[in-house]
Amino acid sequence: MSEQVLTITDEDKRTTRIYVTFAGLVICISCLGLFGLSLYDIRQRYREIALRKVNGATGRQITILLVKKYLYTLGAAFAVAIPLVYYVIDNYTKDFAVKAPISISLFVVDFILTWAVSLGTLLWQVRKAVRINPALIMKNE
């Protein structure tokens, strides 16, 4: 009997490892996508950033301006994803004999982690853009 249980749990552990590996891969790819998108968007806005700096904008104001767009997008993505994920998890586990409860803390922790990773990726580009010399940008245009 215990050999059967070990066989079943080994298969579950293997499946879990596959899911965790692909989830990590998806997270890395999405971070690279966000990095590329923010790099492209901020490079396109260098002249605007330079003009704002010349007109007296602080680094904080420019940072808020550049980050706001992405935070709205992240909020909209979570507004769509939370009901969808809840439905998928509930539908998947409806026939389970013992169901783990789906709590709001699961979604809050995911939102905080996603927010932190996204903001970290984005702030690296924004910090670089805020430090640019407006004279060099205007000279090149």
Phi, psi and omega per residue, in radians:
M1 nan -0.756 -3.106
S2 -1.186 -0.490 3.089
E3 -1.167 -0.647 3.101
Q4 -1.150 -0.724 3.123
V5 -1.133 -0.738 3.103
L6 -1.098 -0.691 3.110
T7 -1.102 -0.769 -3.137
I8 -1.151 -0.765 -3.121
T9 -1.220 -0.558 3.072
D10 -1.113 -0.713 3.105
E11 -1.131 -0.706 3.096
D12 -1.135 -0.718 3.121
K13 -1.117 -0.692 3.114
R14 -1.127 -0.752 3.105
T15 -1.104 -0.727 3.119
T16 -1.089 -0.753 3.108
R17 -1.060 -0.696 3.124
I18 -1.123 -0.802 3.130
Y19 -1.086 -0.744 -3.132
V20 -1.152 -0.702 3.124
T21 -1.098 -0.821 -3.134
F22 -1.217 -0.581 3.081
A23 -1.132 -0.737 3.083
G24 -1.101 -0.697 3.105
L25 -1.124 -0.735 3.120
V26 -1.120 -0.707 3.114
I27 -1.094 -0.774 3.116
C28 -1.098 -0.748 3.138
I29 -1.139 -0.697 3.136
S30 -1.187 -0.626 3.071
C31 -1.129 -0.707 3.090
L32 -1.132 -0.666 3.092
G33 -1.123 -0.778 3.098
L34 -1.118 -0.701 3.104
F35 -1.068 -0.816 3.136
G36 -1.130 -0.719 3.128
L37 -1.130 -0.779 3.141
S38 -1.194 -0.658 3.103
L39 -1.066 -0.822 -3.139
Y40 -1.116 -0.825 -3.100
D41 -1.105 -0.774 -3.099
I42 -1.242 -0.646 3.076
R43 -1.088 -0.629 3.109
Q44 -1.192 -0.411 -3.067
R45 -1.795 0.223 -3.135
Y46 -1.008 -0.718 -3.118
R47 -1.137 -0.728 3.081
E48 -1.075 -0.729 3.123
I49 -1.103 -0.760 3.135
A50 -1.089 -0.773 3.115
L51 -1.098 -0.703 3.116
R52 -1.133 -0.677 3.116
K53 -1.165 -0.703 3.115
V54 -1.099 -0.640 -3.138
N55 -1.451 0.101 2.995
G56 1.787 0.186 3.118
A57 -1.236 2.451 3.106
T58 -1.479 2.894 3.101
G59 -1.062 -0.632 3.130
R60 -1.133 -0.749 3.135
Q61 -1.111 -0.725 3.133
I62 -1.173 -0.713 3.117
T63 -1.060 -0.808 3.130
I64 -1.082 -0.719 3.129
L65 -1.052 -0.768 -3.071
L66 -1.351 -0.572 -3.072
V67 -1.445 -0.485 -3.048
K68 -0.973 -0.758 -3.115
K69 -1.024 -0.755 -3.101
Y70 -1.267 -0.597 3.114
L71 -1.193 -0.644 3.056
Y72 -1.109 -0.739 3.124
T73 -1.112 -0.743 3.113
L74 -1.105 -0.736 3.102
G75 -1.099 -0.746 3.112
A76 -1.130 -0.682 3.119
A77 -1.098 -0.726 3.122
F78 -1.249 -0.569 3.099
A79 -1.111 -0.562 3.097
V80 -1.464 -0.684 -3.009
A81 -1.285 -0.635 -3.045
I82 -1.073 -0.901 3.109
P83 -1.107 -0.638 -3.135
L84 -1.132 -0.813 3.140
V85 -1.140 -0.728 3.104
Y86 -1.034 -0.783 3.134
Y87 -1.094 -0.795 -3.111
V88 -1.117 -0.798 -3.139
I89 -1.129 -0.759 -3.135
D90 -1.123 -0.727 3.127
N91 -1.169 -0.682 -3.129
Y92 -1.174 -0.679 -3.048
T93 -1.678 0.176 -3.057
K94 -1.151 -0.499 -3.120
D95 -1.699 0.075 3.137
F96 -1.256 2.503 3.107
A97 -1.232 -0.751 3.104
V98 -2.077 2.054 -3.090
K99 -1.882 2.317 3.001
A100 -1.334 2.418 -3.130
P101 -1.204 2.538 3.083
I102 -1.712 1.857 -3.091
S103 -1.824 2.834 3.123
I104 -1.168 -0.431 -3.129
S105 -1.105 -0.531 3.080
L106 -1.034 -0.787 -3.122
F107 -1.281 -0.614 3.129
V108 -1.152 -0.780 3.124
V109 -1.106 -0.742 3.102
D110 -1.081 -0.738 3.125
F111 -1.098 -0.769 -3.129
I112 -1.116 -0.771 3.129
L113 -1.129 -0.751 3.113
T114 -1.127 -0.739 3.112
W115 -1.066 -0.774 -3.119
A116 -1.142 -0.778 -3.139
V117 -1.158 -0.769 3.137
S118 -1.116 -0.782 -3.124
L119 -1.162 -0.666 3.085
G120 -1.098 -0.750 3.113
T121 -1.122 -0.754 -3.078
L122 -1.277 -0.733 -3.085
L123 -1.127 -0.467 3.100
W124 -1.103 -0.764 3.115
Q125 -1.222 -0.706 -3.119
V126 -1.136 -0.722 3.139
R127 -1.069 -0.702 3.105
K128 -1.150 -0.682 -3.133
A129 -1.214 -0.608 -3.125
V130 -1.211 -0.497 -3.098
R131 -1.440 -0.073 -3.078
I132 -1.139 2.631 3.106
N133 -1.502 2.014 -3.090
P134 -1.031 -0.559 -3.115
A135 -1.126 -0.695 3.135
L136 -1.175 -0.686 3.138
I137 -1.161 -0.804 -3.111
M138 -1.178 -0.574 -3.138
K139 -1.187 -0.658 -3.114
N140 -1.330 -0.366 -3.097
E141 -1.383 nan nan
